[in-house]
Amino acid sequence: MTATTLTESGRTDGAGRPGGRPGPGAPGGSGGSAGPGLPAARSGPAAVLTEVLAVAGRRLRRLSRAPGRAIGVVLNPLVSLVLLGYLFRDAITLPAGGEYTEYVFAGGAVQVGLACVGPTAVSIAMDLRGGLVDRFRSLPISRSAVPFGYTLADLLVGLAGLAVTAGAGLALGWRSHTGLLSTLAGFGIVALFLYAMLWLGVLLAMTLRSVETISVVAPFIVVVLPFLSSAFLAPQSMPGAVRPVAEWNPVSAVIASCRDLWGNPATTGGGFPGEHPLVVVALTLSVLFATCVVVSLRRFRTAGS
């Protein structure tokens, strides 16, 4: 990183002032440019990558002291797999046939990504409220390093949750019936979806900024959205008013792509999204990711000012 080191509290040590307060010549101070006591931020991909890794390491250390946030990522998917995929597997019949345990696994895997939205949004909102963003601004680091560092750390937590969910799915009877590359490609799509959801969490935090409001919105994302998709039920078996919503829900396209790559039971029909799920996934995730990143970085640069 630079000569100034990032500590657990977001303060500086070494060349920086205690308490994260910039000196007169430091960025965010009265001088507006780096003075002799605080070096200017180095530019270049290598410097930015180092800063991102430093922020991610700080975030992971904080998560290690509060494991409850990581547990919440896998709790809902595991409940869905056990309650629906195991206990109700003989009570739910798929229109196109097949084992319901294998059908529901893709929904549980995608639910890991949806479950990551809330913890990321709440953490950033709490740091905004606690003034951590202002302390980051006193450091000679790239502004984009902070949200990218957060999402990188939460991506690792989400991937660990996905591994736990995959292990539970295997224990309950899920299997992939395609080759290794297709199986890995399916999990790769879930990982891309997970990372896009993390940036949705960043956008929620930068837009709402209220922990209480985010705590109300997050359960809707992780619980309601899967049930308005093909995660647990085939759209053909849903009421007529809900069926188009489930068929065109981008979550359904992600799930359908995974089922195709894993050779698991899939839904039939659904128009363009059902026939070309990979195309829908590529378009929707690209637009969502680009929008969330651009808007979030713009809001982050002005946060607290």
N, C-alpha and C positions, 0 to 999 in steps of 0.2 A: 504494500500500500504506500502511502506517503510517509513523511517523517512523523506525522501525527497519527497516533494509534487509536483505534476505536475500542472503547471499553464497554463493560456490561451496561453501564447506565447511559451510554451515548455521549459521555464526556470525552475530553481529550487528555492525554498525558504526554509526557515528553515535551514537545514544543508548544502544545496548546495550553490555554489557561484552565485552572481548576473550575469545575462546575459547568463546563461547556460554554462559558461566556467568551465570545470572541474578543480579541484585543482590538485596539483602535484601528489597526491596519488589516484586521482579519476579515474574511468574507462574512457579511452580516453585521460587522461592526461599523463604527462611524466613518472609517477611512474608505471602505468600499473596495480596497485592493489589498493583497497580501503584504504584510509588513515583515520586518526582520524576525519577529517572534513567531510567525506562523507561515509556513511555506504555501505557495500557491498550488492549487490542484493541478496535478499532472494530467495531461490529456493522452489519448491514445487507447486502443482496445485493451492492451495489456494492463494499463493502470485501472481502467474501468472494471475489468474482470477481477482484479485483485480487490477492489473496493466492494464489488458485489459479493465475493466470497467472504469478505470480512463481515459484512452485514448479515449474510446467511448464517455464518458461524455464530454470531451473537444471537440470532433468532433461534437457532437450534439449542443453544445453551439455555435460553429462557424456557423453551418447550420441555427440555429435560427436567426442569424444576416444576413444571406444571403438566404432568402427563395426562391429566384429565381431558385436555383439549385434543390430544392425539387419539385418546380412546373414543371420543365422540365421533371421529371420522369413520370408524369401523362399526360403531354400535348399531346404527340404523341398517346398513347393509346386512349385518349378521342377523339382526332380528327378522328382516325380510326373508332371508334365505331359510332360516329355521322355521318361522311360522308358516310362510307360504310354500316354500320349496320342499319342506319335509313334512310338516304336520298336515297340510292341506293338499298334498300332491295327488292323492287319490280322489279328492273331491272336486278338482278342477280339470275339465276336459278341454283340450285344445281343438279348435275347428279343423286344423290341418293334421292332427294326430301328433304323436311323439310324447316323450317323457317330459312332464312338467318341471321336474327338477332341473333338467338341462335348459328348458325354456327360460326359467326365471333367473338363472345365474347371470346372464348378460345384464338384466335389470339391476341386480345387486351390485355388479361390478361398476356400472355407470353411476349408481347411487353413491359410490365412494367419492366421485368427483363432485356431485351435488353437495355432499356433506362437508366438503372442504370450503365452501363459500362462506358459511357463517363464521368459523373460527378465524379465518383470515381477515374478514371484514371487522370483526369485533376487536382483534388485536391492533389493527391499524387505527381504528377509531379511538381505542384507549390510549394509544401513543400520541395521537393528535390532542386528546384532552389533557394528557399529562405533560405536554410540552416537549416530548422527545423530538418531534419534527424540528422545532426551533433549535435544539441542541445539535441535530444533524446538520442544520444549515450553517452552524459555526465551524464545521469541519471542512477542510479543503478536499471534498470529494464530490463526485458527480451527483447531481440531484437524482438522476435515474437509477443510481446504484442502490438506493434505499428500497423502492418498491420491487426492483428486480431481485434484490437480495432476499426480501421477504418471500416472494413467490418461489424462489429457488429452494429455500428451506422448507416451505410448506409442500412443495412438490415432492421432496424426499419423504416427508411424513405421509403424504397421500399415497406414494408408491408402496411404502411399507404397509399401509392399510389395505391397498389392493392385493398385496401378497398374502396378507392374513385372510382376506375375503376369498382369494383363489384357493387357499388351503382348506378353508371351510367348505367351499363348493366341492372340492375333490372328496372331502370326507363324507359329504351328503349324497354323492353319486354323480356329480357333473363330470363330463368327459369331453375333450375335444376330439372330433373324428376326422380331422384333417392333418396335414403334415406340420412339422415344427415351424416352418416359416409362416404358414397361415395362422397358426396359433399365436405366434409372437406378433404378427401384424395386428391381430385383434386386440391384444393387450396394448400395442402401440397406439391404436386409435383411442382406447380408453385413457391412456396417459396424455395424449394431446387434448382430449376433452377435459381431463382433470386440470391441466395447466390453464386452459381457457377459462374454466370456472374460477380458478384462483384470481385471475385478473378481473373477473366479474365481482369477486369479493373486494378487491382493491377499489374498484369503481363504486361499489356500494358504500364503502367506508368514506371515500373522498366526497361522495354526494350527500349521504345522510348525516354522517359524522356523529350520530347519536347511537350509543351502545344499546339503549332501550329500543329504539326503532329497528335497528338491525336484528335484535333478538326476536322481534315480531315477524320480520320478513323471512329470516333464515329457515324456520320450520316449514314455511310454505314451499320454499325451493326444494328442500330435501324430502318432503313427504308428499306434497300435492302433485308436483310436476311428474314424478314417476307414475302416479296413478292416472294421470292424464296423458299417458303414453302407452306404448306396447310393452312396458317393463314387466308387468305382472299379469296382464290380461290381453288377449287378442282384441284389436279394435273392432273386429266383426261381431264380437259378443257384447259390445257396449251399446248404450242407448243411442238412438239416431242423432241426438243433439250433440253428444260428446264425441262420436266417432270421427268426424272430420278434424277435430282438435287433436285427437290422439294420432291420427294418420299423418298430420302435417307438423306435429311437434318435433323439433330438431332432435330431442332426446330419443324419439322413436327411430330416427335415421341412424344414430350412433349405435343403438342396440341392435337394429336389423343388420348393420354392417358386421358387427361382432358375431352375431349368430351365423351369418353366411360364412365368415372366415373360420369359425369353429365347427361348422357342420351341425349345429344344433337346430331343433325345431324352430320354424319361422312362421310368421303370419303370411297370409296370402292377400293379394289385392292391395288397396291403398293408393292407387294412382301412381303418379310420378315418384313420390317419396318411397313407396314400397318397392317399386321396380328398379330405382336407381339410388339406393341409400348412400353409396359412397360419394356420388356427386353432391347430394344434399349436405352430407357431412363436410365435404371440402368447402363448399360455398358458405354455409352457416358458420362454421368454426373460424374461417378466415375473416369474415366480416365481423363477427363477435370479438375475436381476439384483437384485430386492428383497432376497432372502435374503443374497446376497453383500455388498451395500452395508451392510445393517443390522448383520450380524454383524462385518464387517470394521471398521466405524467403532467399534463397541463394543469390540472387541479392541484397536484402535489407541489408544483413550483410556486403556487400562490397560496398554499395552505398556511394559515397562521399569520399571513401578512395583513 
